[in-house]
Amino acid sequence: MRIEVRSPTLPESVSEATLLSWHKHAGENVTRDENLVDIETEKVVLEVPAPQDGVLQQVLKRDGDVIGSNEPIAIIETEAPVDVAPTPDSRVAELQRPAETAPSHETEAILSPAVRRLLAEHDLEANQIPATGKGGRLLKEDVLNYLRPRQALTPVSQPTAPAETAPAPAPVPSTELAAHIEDGGVRRVPMTRLRATIAERLLQAQHSAALLTTFNEVNMQAVMDLRLKYRERFEKEHGVRLGFMSFFVRASVQALKQFPVVNASVDGKDVVYHDYYNIGIAVAGSRGLVVPVLRDSDRLSFAQIEAQITEFGTKASDGNLAMEELTGGTFTITNGGVFGSLLSTPLVNPPQSAILGMHKIQQRPVAEDKEVRIRPIMYLALTYDHRIIDGREAVQFLVTIKDALEDPARLLLQV
């Protein structure tokens, strides 16, 4: 019986995807729920599992092809003998890459798409590399750490003056990542779909919205004292570290309730107000910046916020964020301070109308009660769409966040 393997059903906001790499080749046996191929959308990398046991008889789409939602990409024969693989026809052979030694089903099942791509690119086996992840899981960092000494030992050829009669050098072979290497050490690397989407949306934000940024500073002493006092007890009670993000999420929700237009978006000539608070948290993932969403943030406790953000960070690093975790945000928080940023003007994530930027905490002299004291100060930035948000509202919104953070008891009392 022939069964079609189809691409995943994409959400309305995602029109197409790119087929990244097949993990099975025509003629190979497959088992139900085994990952056959990785597909990259503008948000995440999706895995396509085998619907039934059988033999991968025909591959309809090759690596790099652009595909749509629910589109046939392969054929599985479920009644073919599983011990004798059928000979692939000429069309299948043309579409397939050279066969590689495939890892066992058990090993492949615990490898993230990012790890599998690195192994394939560098012709490595998972069992060659020491794994440091939980339960012996191989992480992306393990592969990168394994590659560093090998790359350092790779000899670099010195340029020599060619003889007058010497033939022109042969062109450098192209790879999946680099089209070619030009003279002078210039590499041409095609954008991933995620990077291309980020670029498109950043331009969209600048061209289609009237963006303006307002700044303020917040004294983080009260929050730091509270964290220091309850950090160990909080972690013991909830099994998660008490960070700064939960304070900023709660402060943002409180400010959004007072200024609902900051939580709104523009749709043509209409302003769409959202009576829910889905806060996007910008995270640097293995493939670029992603913004997973804390849904109904107003209903989450500090512990629940911290747990979800930690989970988002792990999934982003492994490239395992689901599509539904990256859609539906109404407001975004980005923390450039973790990379050392002192001040920036973040760009709005369309179709949202505002984004809050956090920055590095530095000890600075401030005036308190007519005395100069050293306090941990963070600059805050709010970029907003001036088409629907007035400067007065934006400034007061940021001041509301500042006041809540400088007196954290207000976050609990919601005053």
Residue pairs with C-beta under 8 A, 6 or more apart in sequence:
1 77
1 78
1 79
2 57
2 75
2 76
2 77
2 78
3 51
3 52
3 54
3 75
3 76
3 77
3 78
4 72
4 74
4 75
5 36
5 48
5 50
5 51
5 72
5 73
5 74
5 75
5 76
6 70
6 71
6 72
6 73
7 17
7 39
7 48
7 67
7 68
7 69
7 70
7 71
7 73
8 17
8 39
8 46
8 48
8 69
8 70
9 69
9 70
10 16
10 17
10 41
10 68
10 69
10 70
10 323
11 323
11 327
13 327
14 41
14 42
14 43
14 69
14 323
15 68
16 66
16 67
16 68
16 69
17 39
17 40
17 41
17 46
17 66
17 67
17 68
17 193
18 39
18 40
18 41
18 64
18 65
18 66
18 67
18 193
19 37
19 38
19 39
19 40
19 61
19 62
19 63
19 64
19 65
19 66
19 67
19 73
20 37
20 38
20 39
20 40
20 45
20 63
20 113
20 117
21 37
21 38
21 63
21 116
21 117
21 120
22 36
22 37
22 59
22 63
22 96
22 97
23 35
23 36
23 37
23 38
23 102
23 108
23 116
24 30
24 34
24 36
24 37
24 50
24 56
24 102
25 56
25 59
25 88
25 96
25 97
25 99
26 56
26 57
26 58
26 59
26 88
26 92
26 93
26 95
26 96
27 55
27 56
27 57
27 85
27 86
27 87
27 88
27 92
28 55
28 56
28 85
28 102
29 53
29 54
29 55
29 56
29 82
29 85
30 36
30 50
30 53
30 54
30 55
30 56
30 76
31 50
31 53
31 105
32 49
32 50
32 51
32 52
32 53
33 49
33 50
34 49
34 50
34 105
34 108
34 109
35 47
35 48
35 49
35 108
35 109
36 48
36 49
36 50
36 56
36 74
37 47
37 48
37 73
37 74
38 45
38 46
38 47
38 48
38 113
38 116
38 117
39 45
39 46
39 47
39 48
39 67
40 46
40 192
40 193
40 194
41 193
41 323
42 193
42 194
42 196
42 197
43 194
43 197
43 290
43 321
43 323
43 326
43 327
44 290
44 319
44 321
44 322
44 323
44 326
45 113
45 114
45 287
45 319
46 323
47 113
48 73
50 56
50 76
51 76
52 76
52 78
53 78
53 82
54 76
54 77
54 78
54 79
54 80
54 82
55 76
55 77
55 80
55 82
55 85
55 86
56 74
56 75
56 76
57 75
57 76
57 77
57 80
57 86
57 92
58 74
58 75
58 88
58 89
58 91
58 92
59 73
59 74
59 92
59 95
59 96
60 72
60 73
60 74
60 75
60 95
61 67
61 71
61 73
61 74
61 95
62 95
62 96
63 97
63 176
64 176
67 73
77 86
80 86
88 96
100 120
100 123
101 125
102 108
103 111
103 125
103 126
103 127
107 126
107 127
108 116
110 135
110 137
110 138
111 119
111 126
111 138
112 139
112 140
112 318
112 319
112 320
113 319
113 320
114 140
114 286
114 287
114 317
114 318
114 319
115 126
115 138
115 139
115 140
115 143
115 318
118 124
118 140
118 143
118 144
118 147
119 125
119 126
119 143
121 175
121 176
121 177
122 143
122 147
124 143
124 146
126 138
128 146
129 138
129 142
129 143
129 146
130 142
130 146
131 137
131 138
131 139
131 142
132 139
132 141
132 142
133 139
133 142
139 317
139 318
140 286
140 317
140 318
140 319
162 169
171 180
172 180
172 181
174 180
177 189
177 190
178 187
178 188
178 189
179 188
179 189
179 190
180 188
181 187
181 188
182 188
191 199
192 287
192 288
194 287
194 288
194 290
195 287
195 288
198 288
198 289
201 349
201 350
202 347
204 350
205 211
205 347
205 348
205 349
205 350
206 347
208 350
209 266
209 348
209 350
209 353
209 385
209 387
210 385
210 386
210 387
211 347
211 348
211 383
211 384
211 385
211 386
212 383
212 384
212 386
212 391
212 394
213 345
213 346
213 381
213 382
213 383
213 384
214 381
214 382
214 384
214 391
214 394
214 395
214 398
215 343
215 379
215 380
215 381
215 382
215 398
216 379
216 380
216 382
216 395
216 398
216 399
216 402
217 377
217 378
217 379
217 380
217 402
218 377
218 378
218 380
218 401
218 402
218 405
218 406
219 366
219 375
219 376
219 377
219 406
220 244
220 361
220 375
220 376
220 377
220 378
220 405
221 375
221 376
222 405
222 406
222 407
222 408
223 244
223 247
223 405
223 408
224 376
226 408
227 242
227 244
230 242
231 241
231 242
234 240
234 242
234 302
234 303
235 241
235 242
237 303
238 303
238 306
238 307
239 307
240 303
240 306
240 307
240 310
241 306
241 310
242 302
242 306
243 306
243 309
244 335
244 358
245 281
245 305
245 306
245 309
245 333
245 335
246 302
246 303
246 305
246 306
246 309
247 302
247 405
247 408
247 411
248 333
248 356
248 358
248 401
248 405
249 279
249 281
249 294
249 297
249 300
249 305
249 333
250 297
250 302
250 305
250 404
250 411
251 400
251 401
251 404
251 405
251 411
252 279
252 297
252 331
252 333
252 356
252 401
253 277
253 279
253 297
253 298
254 400
254 401
254 404
254 410
254 411
254 414
255 262
255 397
255 398
255 400
255 401
255 404
256 262
256 263
256 277
256 330
256 331
256 397
257 277
257 298
258 396
258 397
258 400
259 393
259 396
259 397
259 400
260 273
261 271
261 273
261 353
261 388
261 389
261 393
262 331
262 353
262 354
262 384
262 389
262 393
262 394
262 397
263 273
263 274
263 277
263 330
263 331
263 353
263 354
264 271
264 272
264 273
264 274
264 353
264 388
265 271
265 272
265 274
265 330
265 351
265 352
265 353
266 272
266 351
266 353
266 385
266 387
266 388
267 351
271 388
274 330
276 295
276 296
276 298
276 330
277 296
277 297
277 298
277 330
277 331
278 293
278 294
278 295
278 296
278 297
278 328
278 329
278 330
278 331
279 293
279 294
279 297
279 329
279 330
279 331
279 332
279 333
280 291
280 292
280 293
280 294
280 329
280 331
280 332
280 333
280 349
280 352
281 291
281 292
281 293
281 294
281 309
281 312
281 332
281 333
282 289
282 290
282 291
282 332
282 333
282 334
282 335
283 289
283 290
283 291
283 292
283 312
283 313
283 316
284 316
285 316
285 317
285 319
285 321
286 316
286 317
286 318
286 319
287 319
290 316
290 321
290 326
291 326
291 329
291 332
291 349
292 312
292 315
292 316
292 321
292 325
292 326
293 325
293 326
293 327
293 328
293 329
294 300
294 305
294 308
294 309
295 328
297 305
300 308
312 321
312 325
315 321
315 325
329 349
329 352
330 352
331 352
331 354
331 355
331 356
332 346
332 348
332 349
332 352
332 354
332 355
332 356
333 355
333 356
333 358
334 346
334 355
334 356
334 357
334 358
335 357
335 358
335 359
336 344
336 346
336 357
336 358
336 359
336 360
337 358
337 359
337 360
337 361
337 378
340 360
341 359
341 360
342 359
342 360
342 362
342 379
343 359
343 379
343 381
344 357
344 359
344 381
345 357
345 381
345 383
346 355
346 356
346 357
346 381
346 383
347 355
347 383
348 354
348 355
348 383
348 384
348 385
349 355
353 384
353 385
353 388
353 389
354 382
354 383
354 384
354 385
354 389
354 394
354 397
355 382
355 383
355 384
356 380
356 381
356 382
356 401
357 380
357 381
357 382
357 383
358 378
358 380
359 378
359 379
359 380
359 381
360 378
361 376
361 377
361 378
362 376
362 377
362 378
363 374
363 375
363 376
363 377
364 374
364 375
364 377
365 372
365 373
365 374
365 375
366 372
366 373
366 374
366 375
366 377
367 373
368 375
380 398
380 401
380 402
382 394
382 397
382 398
384 394
403 410
404 410
404 411
